[in-house]
Amino acid sequence: MPQSVIILGGGIIGLSCAFESARRGMNVTLIEPSALGGQASGAAAGMLAPFSENTEQPDPFFQLCLNSHRSYPAWIKAIEEQSGMSTEWVQSGSINIFMHEADVLPIQSRLQWQNEWGAEVQLIDAAQLRKLEPMLAHSAIAGVFTPKESHVYAPKLVAALEEACRRLGVVILSHAGKIEEVAVHHSGGVSVRAETMIKKVHADRLVVCAGAWSGEYERWFGLSVPIHPIRGQICSYEHQETEVRHMIFSSQAYWVGKRNARLVCGASEDVAGFETSVTERGIGRLIRSSNQLFPFLKGKETAHRWAGLRPATRDGMPMLGQVEGMPAVIMAAGHYRNGILLSPITAHIVADLLEEKQGEPSISRFSPNRFTTIAMRGRLST
């Protein structure tokens, strides 16, 4: 087992990997160029919805999401006990809403395979919908109710993870500035230098959790890292907990009621580079969807509007595992819209790799080398 680890990136994935590694007795230094949880993590609605987000088939990515979801109760308990802070984990259940009969017809195959994986989902009619969610528009004719799905309040989860890491002795270097050098040494170990650092940080191993910025580091590893930012625009309304009781999904948007009297609506997605401003077009689509599905929101002003950058790969799955030919380097990036959900399983996989354990589930499908051609595998190391 390595004695020291550098975690490069302070979003939900980086903080989770730091927390789990420190829990297992490693000396951990986390380096974040800007603010902790400042992009996809802080902007997320915090949905833990492996069934609602994966509706096609039980492929390896779905299984990764499901395994992570199953570990959430123990994960949340560990974070809250270590930090002394609440993450506002709410076991609300979710409802996927359908507005047209044609949308309901193909649902049976989904119900069958998801229930085989323990979802306990059921198709409910308009009357049952109204009983569960009285404020829904009457144009909603049916829904898929998934009782086991839940959500956390992402900013509080980030804050609790940060505090838990600090109490475990993790050295957190936030606002470190641009990463100027990453070196993997032939003699063993790694070193990282950032813009504001007086000297390099050295460690036995390196875990890259840089989210949408991970592609900036491929030149140091001879690795293709096709991770690009997808801007997710979100808004919220003031609301009472009785107005929207479950997580609600439609074909156009989602809604999640939080304990801070906010109803979060997201996410309008577009490609805008690293731009994090909100647009009238993006938020306008969310407002129109809200007005259609929840008449009580018509004419109501949004309480807050914001955006974050989700790290997407070409195939929509994370780059997770050891970098081929560089046993000192592990990638844990590209989680796109599932970073919150996948944080516990990612942290456990990374910690197992650091301890050189053969963990489960198999992660070969998520190999960080899958986008790299043989011609690109020249290594830049010192």
URNOR-V898196 format. One record per residue. N is the residue number from 1. RES is the residue in three letters. PSI is psi as a letter, one per 30 degrees, with the letter a starting at -180 (none if undefined). D_FIRST is the distance of its C-alpha to the first C-alpha in whole Angstrom. Layout:
BEGIN
n res psi d_first
N RES PSI D_FIRST
N RES PSI D_FIRST
END
This chain:
BEGIN
n res psi d_first
1 MET k 0
2 PRO k 4
3 GLN f 6
4 SER k 9
5 VAL k 10
6 ILE k 14
7 ILE j 16
8 LEU j 19
9 GLY k 22
10 GLY h 23
11 GLY a 24
12 ILE e 24
13 ILE e 21
14 GLY e 19
15 LEU e 20
16 SER e 18
17 CYS e 15
18 ALA e 15
19 PHE e 16
20 GLU e 14
21 SER e 11
22 ALA e 12
23 ARG f 13
24 ARG g 10
25 GLY g 9
26 MET l 8
27 ASN j 11
28 VAL k 13
29 THR k 16
30 LEU k 18
31 ILE k 21
32 GLU k 24
33 PRO e 27
34 SER b 30
35 ALA k 30
36 LEU k 27
37 GLY h 28
38 GLY f 31
39 GLN c 31
40 ALA e 31
41 SER e 29
42 GLY f 32
43 ALA f 34
44 ALA l 33
45 ALA f 35
46 GLY g 32
47 MET k 34
48 LEU i 31
49 ALA i 34
50 PRO f 32
51 PHE e 35
52 SER e 38
53 GLU f 36
54 ASN j 35
55 THR f 39
56 GLU e 39
57 GLN l 37
58 PRO i 34
59 ASP l 32
60 PRO e 28
61 PHE e 28
62 PHE e 30
63 GLN e 28
64 LEU e 25
65 CYS e 27
66 LEU e 28
67 ASN e 25
68 SER e 24
69 HIS e 27
70 ARG f 27
71 SER f 24
72 TYR e 26
73 PRO e 27
74 ALA e 24
75 TRP e 22
76 ILE e 25
77 LYS e 26
78 ALA e 22
79 ILE e 23
80 GLU e 27
81 GLU e 26
82 GLN e 23
83 SER f 25
84 GLY g 29
85 MET l 30
86 SER k 32
87 THR f 31
88 GLU h 34
89 TRP k 33
90 VAL j 36
91 GLN i 36
92 SER f 39
93 GLY l 40
94 SER l 41
95 ILE k 44
96 ASN k 44
97 ILE k 48
98 PHE k 51
99 MET f 54
100 HIS k 55
101 GLU e 56
102 ALA f 55
103 ASP f 51
104 VAL e 51
105 LEU e 53
106 PRO g 49
107 ILE f 47
108 GLN e 48
109 SER e 45
110 ARG e 43
111 LEU e 43
112 GLN e 43
113 TRP e 40
114 GLN e 38
115 ASN f 39
116 GLU f 38
117 TRP g 35
118 GLY g 36
119 ALA e 37
120 GLU h 40
121 VAL l 42
122 GLN k 46
123 LEU k 48
124 ILE k 51
125 ASP a 54
126 ALA e 56
127 ALA e 57
128 GLN e 54
129 LEU e 52
130 ARG e 55
131 LYS e 54
132 LEU e 50
133 GLU i 51
134 PRO f 54
135 MET g 54
136 LEU k 53
137 ALA k 56
138 HIS f 58
139 SER f 58
140 ALA k 54
141 ILE f 55
142 ALA l 52
143 GLY l 49
144 VAL j 45
145 PHE k 44
146 THR j 40
147 PRO f 40
148 LYS f 36
149 GLU l 35
150 SER a 35
151 HIS l 34
152 VAL l 32
153 TYR j 34
154 ALA e 31
155 PRO e 32
156 LYS e 31
157 LEU e 28
158 VAL e 27
159 ALA e 28
160 ALA e 27
161 LEU e 23
162 GLU e 24
163 GLU e 25
164 ALA e 22
165 CYS e 19
166 ARG e 21
167 ARG f 22
168 LEU f 18
169 GLY g 18
170 VAL k 17
171 VAL j 19
172 ILE j 21
173 LEU i 23
174 SER l 26
175 HIS h 29
176 ALA f 27
177 GLY a 30
178 LYS k 29
179 ILE j 26
180 GLU f 28
181 GLU k 25
182 VAL k 22
183 ALA k 20
184 VAL j 18
185 HIS k 18
186 HIS e 19
187 SER f 17
188 GLY k 14
189 GLY l 13
190 VAL l 15
191 SER k 18
192 VAL k 20
193 ARG k 24
194 ALA l 26
195 GLU e 30
196 THR f 30
197 MET k 27
198 ILE e 28
199 LYS l 25
200 LYS l 22
201 VAL k 19
202 HIS k 16
203 ALA l 12
204 ASP e 9
205 ARG l 10
206 LEU k 13
207 VAL j 14
208 VAL j 18
209 CYS h 20
210 ALA g 23
211 GLY b 26
212 ALA f 29
213 TRP g 28
214 SER e 25
215 GLY f 28
216 GLU f 28
217 TYR g 25
218 GLU f 25
219 ARG f 27
220 TRP f 24
221 PHE f 22
222 GLY h 25
223 LEU k 25
224 SER k 28
225 VAL i 27
226 PRO i 30
227 ILE k 29
228 HIS l 32
229 PRO k 34
230 ILE j 36
231 ARG k 38
232 GLY j 38
233 GLN k 41
234 ILE l 42
235 CYS l 44
236 SER l 45
237 TYR l 48
238 GLU k 49
239 HIS l 49
240 GLN k 49
241 GLU f 47
242 THR f 50
243 GLU e 51
244 VAL j 47
245 ARG f 46
246 HIS l 43
247 MET k 41
248 ILE k 44
249 PHE k 43
250 SER a 46
251 SER f 46
252 GLN f 47
253 ALA a 44
254 TYR l 42
255 TRP k 43
256 VAL k 41
257 GLY k 42
258 LYS l 40
259 ARG f 41
260 ASN g 42
261 ALA h 45
262 ARG k 44
263 LEU j 45
264 VAL k 42
265 CYS k 43
266 GLY a 41
267 ALA k 41
268 SER j 43
269 GLU k 41
270 ASP l 42
271 VAL j 40
272 ALA h 41
273 GLY b 38
274 PHE g 37
275 GLU k 40
276 THR g 39
277 SER l 43
278 VAL l 45
279 THR l 48
280 GLU e 51
281 ARG e 51
282 GLY e 47
283 ILE e 48
284 GLY e 51
285 ARG e 50
286 LEU e 48
287 ILE e 51
288 ARG e 53
289 SER e 51
290 SER e 51
291 ASN e 54
292 GLN e 55
293 LEU f 53
294 PHE j 53
295 PRO f 57
296 PHE f 56
297 LEU f 54
298 LYS k 57
299 GLY f 58
300 LYS k 55
301 GLU k 54
302 THR k 50
303 ALA f 48
304 HIS k 45
305 ARG k 44
306 TRP l 41
307 ALA l 39
308 GLY l 35
309 LEU j 34
310 ARG k 32
311 PRO j 30
312 ALA k 31
313 THR l 30
314 ARG e 33
315 ASP g 32
316 GLY g 31
317 MET l 28
318 PRO l 24
319 MET j 22
320 LEU j 19
321 GLY a 16
322 GLN k 15
323 VAL k 17
324 GLU k 19
325 GLY f 18
326 MET i 16
327 PRO f 12
328 ALA f 11
329 VAL k 14
330 ILE k 14
331 MET k 18
332 ALA i 19
333 ALA l 22
334 GLY h 26
335 HIS f 26
336 TYR c 30
337 ARG g 31
338 ASN g 29
339 GLY e 26
340 ILE e 27
341 LEU e 27
342 LEU g 24
343 SER e 22
344 PRO e 20
345 ILE e 19
346 THR e 18
347 ALA e 16
348 HIS e 14
349 ILE e 14
350 VAL e 12
351 ALA e 10
352 ASP e 9
353 LEU e 9
354 LEU e 6
355 GLU g 5
356 GLU h 7
357 LYS l 9
358 GLN j 13
359 GLY l 14
360 GLU k 18
361 PRO l 20
362 SER k 20
363 ILE g 20
364 SER e 22
365 ARG f 25
366 PHE g 23
367 SER k 21
368 PRO f 22
369 ASN g 23
370 ARG f 26
371 PHE f 28
372 THR k 28
373 THR l 30
374 ILE e 30
375 ALA f 32
376 MET f 30
377 ARG h 27
378 GLY k 27
379 ARG k 24
380 LEU j 25
381 SER l 22
382 THR none 23
END
